[in-house]
Amino acid sequence: MDFRSLETLVWIARLGSFRAAAKHLYTSQPSVSARISNLEEELGVRLFERAGRRVALTAKGRDTLEYAERLLEMRSELLHTVADPHAMQGTIRLGVVETIVYTWLPHLLERLNEAYPGVTLELDVDSSLNLTDKLTGHDIDIAFLMGPVNHPDIVNAELCRYPLSWVASPRLPLPPEPVHLDALTRWPIITYPRLSKPHIAVQQLVRGTSPGLRIHASSSLATIIRMTVDGIGISPLPPRIIGNELASGSLRTFEAEGVLPELRFTVSYAISPGDTITRAVADLAVRVASEHP
C-alpha cells in the first residue's frame, strides 16, 4: 500500500470521478484506475460503485477513506516537522489577484525558490470572484484574494490589508478638498469588477448623488491605473500599488466625503489530508506579506 493510492482514493471521493481526480493529480485516468484496482486487490474489498462516469464509495470504501485521510494527515505532519524542505516536490496551482502581483508576490517567488526548489508553481492571475470559483471547484490549490472564502472545506488566513484612497490625474480640475460627493460624480469612477467588494462599496457610497453617475468596472488593475492616469475618470485605489505614479506626479490622492473601505486579502486553500506543500506555501506567504506592510 502506498500513499499515492490513498491520495487517489481521497480525491476520487471528493471530486466524484476518476477523470476529475486524474486531472487534479496531474496523471492519466488509466493510472488512477490502476492505483484503485491495486488498492482494492490488496484490501480484498470493492471501494467504489461505478455508474457511468460518476462513482460512489461503497460501505468499505467509506471506512477506507477515513483511514486514508488519517494516514495522509500523519504523513503530512511528519514531513512538515522532520523532512528537509529542499526534498519537497510537486506542483502548486496558485491563483493571485493583481493587487498582490503589484506588491509582494515577486518577493514570495524568490523565497519559495530558495526554500522549496523542488516545488513548481502554475500562476493564475484573476479576479477574486473567479478565483473563489476556481478554488471551490478544485481548479487551483491555493488563492491570494479578497477574502475570506466562506466554504466549509476552505481554510483562510489573513495576508494583508490595504486602505483605499481617491486618486486622480493632476490635470482634472477637482474642487477644494474634501470634495463633496455630488461634485465627485461629475467624472466617471473607474473601479474594480462588478460584484467585487470595492465596486459594491463605491456604489453604496455614491448612491443617489447624481442621476448621471457613471461607474466603469474593469478586472484589469493595469487598465484602471492607465485610465486614471489618462484623466478619463477618478478611481479608488490602494496607494501601495501606485507608488511610481504618485512619485512621478502622474497621479495624486485627494480627500473626499465618505469613508472608503480597506481591501482585506487572505490566503485561502482547500483542506486536504497530507497536502504538505500547500500548507508550506500558505505559511510562507503569510510571513512574506507581514514583512511588506
N, C-alpha and C positions, 0 to 999 in steps of 0.2 A: 504494500500500500504506500503510495507516495502522495505528497502534498498537492501536486498538480491535479490529481484525480479528485481530491477533496475540494479543492478550489473550483474545479469544473462543476462538481455537484452543486455547490452553493450558487454559482451564477446561473446554471440552468433553472434551479428552483426560483431564483429571483426574477429572471427575465422571461421564463415561460417557454423557451425553445432552445434546441441545440444550436440553431443558426445564430440567434442573438448572442448566446454565450460564446460561440466561436469568434464572432466579431469583437466582442468585448475583450476576449483573452488573446487577440491577435494570433489566432490559429485557424485551422481549417475545420469544417464540420466533421469530416471523417476522423480527424484526430480527437475531437471531442467525443464522438461516438465510441471510439476505441478506448478512451480513458474510462468511460462509464461502463462499457462492457467488461473491461478488466476488473473494475471495482465490484461489479455485480458477481462476476465469477469468483473473486476472492472471498466475498462475503457469503456467497451462495444464496442470494436473495435478489428479487427484482426491485429496482429502485424507482423506476418511472413507468407510468402507464402512458402509452403513446396514442394520441388521437389526431391524426393528420400532422400538421406542423406543430401543434401545441402538445405539451406534455404536462403531466401532473405527478406529484410524488405519491408512491404507494405508502401504506402504513409503515412498512420497514424503511422506506425512503425518508419519511419524516423523522423516524428515530435516528437514522444515519446522519441526516442533516444537522441535528442538534449536536451530535458528537463531532462532526466535521467542523462546525463553527467554533466549538470549544478548542479543538486541536489547533486550528489555524490561529486563533487568538493567542494561545500559549506560545506557538511558534513566533508570532509577531512580537510578543513581549520579550522572548529570548533574544531575537535579533536586535531589537531596539536597545536592550540592556548590555548585551555581550559582544555582538558582532562588530567587526571593523566596518565603519561607514563606507570605506572605499570598496568593500566587497558587495555592496548593494547594487543590483542590476534590475533594469526594467524600463518601461515606457510609461510616462505620465501625460495624459491629455489635460492640458491646463487652459482654462478659459479665463480671460482677463478683460476688464473694461479699460477704455482708453486712458482714463484719468490715472490709473496705476502705471500704464505704459509710459506716460509723460513724467512720472515721478521716480519711484524707486525700483521698478522692475529690472532695469539693467544691472543694478547692484545685486539683486536677488539672483539673477542668472550667473553672475560671477561667483557668488558664494556657493551656489548649487554645484557649479562645475568643480570648484575646489573640494567641497565636502563629499559629493557623491558623483565622481567622474563616470561611473557605470550607468547612471540614470539618464535616459533620453527624454526630452520634452517635445510635445507637439502643441504649439501655441495656437489658440483660437481667440482672436480679438473681436468682441461683440458687445452688444448692449446687455445690461443687467437682466432685462426681461428675457431675452433669448438665451442667455447663459443659464438662467434658472430652469428653463425648459430642458436645455441640454443636460444639465446636471441631474435633474429628477428622472430624465429618460435614459441615464447612464451613457450618454454620448460623450461626456467628458468626465474626468475623475475628480477634478478639483476646480474651484472657481474663486477668483478675486472679483467681487462685485458689490453693488449697493445692496446690502442685505439687511437683516438676515433672511435666509430661505426658510420659510415655515413649512417644514415637512418632517414627519416622524423619523425618517431614515437619514436625515441630514444633520451633520454637526456644524455649528457655526462658532467662529472665534473672531473677536474684533481685531481688525488690522489697523485702521487709521480713520481719522475724521478731518475733513477739510471744510472750513467755512466758505460760504459763497459771498461774493461782492458784486455790486453792479459795475459793469465795465463798458466803456465806450471809446470810440475814436476821439482824439482831441479836436478833430475837425467838426464834430457835431456841436451845434450851439445850445448846449444844455443851460437851463435856467439856474439861478443860485441854489446852492445846496442848503438843506436837504430838499431834493426835488420832490414836488408833490406828485402823487400817483397819477392824477389827471394829466399833468404835463409829461410824465414819464411815458405815457402810452401814445404820445404823438409819433413815436418811432416804433417800428416793428421790434418785438422782443424775440431774440434768437436763443433757443434753449435746447435742452436735451429731448430725446424722443418722446412722443405722445405716450401717456400712461406711465412714464417714469416718475420717480418721486420729485425731482426738480421741476418737471413740467407741471405736475399737479399742484405743487406749492406756488408756482408763479401764477397759474390760473386762479387759485384761491385768493392770492394777494391782490390781483388787479381786477377781479370780478366786479362788474358793474361800474367801472370807472369811465369807460368810453365805448360807445356803440361801434366805433370803427377800429377797435383793438385788433391788432394782427400779431399772432404768435407763430413764428417759423420754427418748426421742430426738425432736428437732424440727429441721426445716430452717429455722425462723424464729428468728433471733437475738433479735429483739424478744420473741418468746414465751418463750424461755429466760430472758431477763432478768426479764420480768414474773413468771413462775412462781417464780423465786428470790426476788424482792422480796416476793412474797406468802407466802413461807415454806413453799411446797409441797415444796421439797427443797433440796439444795445443788448447786452447779454449778462445774465448772472453766471459768473464763473469763479472757480477757486483761484485766488491769486497765486497759489502754489504752482500752478501749471503754466502760468503766463509770465514768468519772471523775465524772460528775454524781451517780450513785447512791452512790459512795463518799464524796463530799464532803457529801452531804445526810444520810448515815448510814442510808440505806435498805438498803444492803448493806455488808458488811465482809469482808475477806480473813482467812483463818486458815491456820495451818500444820498439815499432816497428814503421816503417814508416806508414804514413797514419793516418786518424782520424776515430776512431770508434764512432758510434752514441750513444747517451744515450737512455735508454729504458724509454718510457713515458707510464704511466699507468693511466687509467681513471676508474671511477665508472660509469657504463652505465646501464640504465634501461628504460623500455618502459613507455611512457606517458599513464597513466591510471587514469581516474577520480575516486577520492575517495580512492586512494591507499595510505593511510597514513603511513602504516608500511614500505613500500619500500622506501619512501622518508626519513623516520626517520633513517633507516639503512644506506642509502646513505650519509646523513648528518653526521652521527656519524663516518662513515668510513673516510670521508674527514678530520674530526678533529683528529682521531687517526693517520692517515697517516702523518699529519703535525707535530705530536708530536714525530715521529720516522723517522727523516731525514736519 
